Amino acid sequence: MVVTKQRVTDAVNFLIASDQYGRLIREITDVIERWNVRPMAFAGKLECLNAMIDVGVENREAFERLVELIEQKRSILPEIRRVDYQRKIMQDRRARQGRAIDLHELVTGKPITGTERAKFIKDLQARWRKERDAFIAGKGELSWSDRNDAANEFWDLVDAKLEQNLKDEAARKKVKG
């Protein structure tokens, strides 16, 4: 099919408004990356997205620029910005929990599974919530915006500490055995 400005515009507008944006971009990217071995296309109400595949197959940089444009436009719309923000928070939380589990397994030498894992995460969240609240309280009287900034600062510190502890423990294990 021919890539036209109108087809690309329709696809971009569809993605800007989509509540499934993240999943759709991942699917489109997967199709582009496997195009030579397994070409695929969308049908039905998602057919307009084939223009994004066409662009990506022809010029990956142009595709990436379109994705950036879509994300910029999405960040302007309050409803969508809120959904994307919440998605990012949950993604960060899952990644942080995963690193904490990896660290625990590295230190103890045994995997956490099932109910043990659920309890570990519940206890971890309670500990982090208490530490975050103390961190924010230690900053004194803050506006809502400043509280958010302080919370983000706390999570950045937690992430950095987890990364450092993972590196240190991996190096210790390497030296030890």
N, C-alpha and C positions, 0 to 999 in steps of 0.2 A: 504494500500500500504506500501511497505517496505521503510524505510528511509535509503538511501544510501548516502555516501559522495558525489557522483556525482550529485544526485538530489538536495542535500542541496547546493552544489557549484553552480549549475545552477540557483537556486532560489536567492542565495546571489548575484551572478553576474547580474542577471536581475534587482534586486532592486538597486544595485549600480548605474546602468546606467539609471534607470527609472526617467522620469521627473514627474511621479505621485507617487514618493516614499512615501511621507507623508500620502497620502490618502490610498495607498496600505497597509502600516504598520498598520494604524488604522483599516482597514477592517480585516486584518489577526488577529490582537489582539482581535477584537470583536468576530470573529469566535471562537478563542481559548477560550475566556472567557465564551461563551455560548455553547460550544461544547456538554455538557451533556444534554442540553435541545433542542438545535437546531443545529445539526451538518450540516456543509455546506462545499463545495469544489469549487475551481475555475475550469473553463473549457477554452478551446481554447488556445489563446496565453498566458493566465495567469495560465495555468495548472501547470507550474513548481513551482508556489507559494504554492502548496499543501504540498510540503516538509517542508516549514516553519510552516504550521499548524500542521503537524505531529510531528515536533520537539517540538512545543509549548505545544501540548496536552500531550506529553510524559514527558517533562521536561521544565517548564517555565523559569527556570534560564538559561538553554542552549539557549532558544529562545532569552532572553534578551541579552545574550552575543553576539549572532549573530547580533542582531540589533545594538549593540555598534560597532561591527566590520564593518558592512555596513556603519554606520555613519562616522567611521574613514576613510574608503576607499573613501567615497564620498567627505570628506573634502580635500583630496589630489588632486582631479580632479578640475582644475580651473573653467571650465564651470559650473559644478554641485555645486561647493562651492559658486559661485556667486548666483545661483538660490536659494540655501538653505539659504544663508545670507539674500537675499531679502525677502524670505518667513518669516524668523525670524523677520526682521524689521517690516514687515506688521502685523505679529501676535502680536508683542509687542505694536505696535501703536494701534491696535484694543482693546487690553486689557487695555491700558492706557486710551483710550477714554471711554471705558466702566466703568472704575473706576471713571472717572471724572463725567460721567452721573449719576452713582450711588450716588456719593457725592452730586451733585446738587439736585437730587430727595430727598435725605435724609434731606438736609438743607431746601428745599422749601416745602417738604411734598406733592409734586405732581409730577406725571410722565411726562416725555418729550416724545412727539410722533410726528411722521410725519415731516412736514416742520420745526417745532420748533426744533426738534432733529438735522436736517440737518444744520440749522442756528447755533445752539449751537456748533456743531462740527466744522463748518467752522470758527466761531469766536475764538474758543478754539485753533485751529491749528494756526491761525494767531497770537494770543497772545503768544503761545509757541514758534513759529518760531522767533518772535521778541526777546523774552527772551533768547532763545538759542543763537541767533546771538550776543546779548549783552554779554552773559556769555563768549562766545568764544573770542569776541573782547577784553574783560577784561583780557584775558590771554596774550595779546601782540602778537607779530609776531610768528606764528606757522607753522611748516611743515604740509604737508597734513596728515600725520600719527598722529601728535599731535592734529590737528584739529578734527580728528575722535575720538581720545581719550577724548578730551574735550567735544565733543558732547555726547559721551557715558556717561561721568561723569554727564553732565547736565540731561540726561534722567534718570539716576539712582537717582539723587536728586529729580526729579519730581515724579518718582514712589514711593520713600520713603515718600515724603510729602503727596501724595495722600493716601497712606496706613495709615499714621498717622492721617490724617484728617478724614478718614473714621472711624477709631477706636475711635477717640475723639468724633465725632458727634454721633456715635452709643451709646457710653457711656453716653453722654449728654442726648440723647433721653430716654435712659433707666432710668436715674436718674429722669428726668423730668416727665416721665409719665408711 
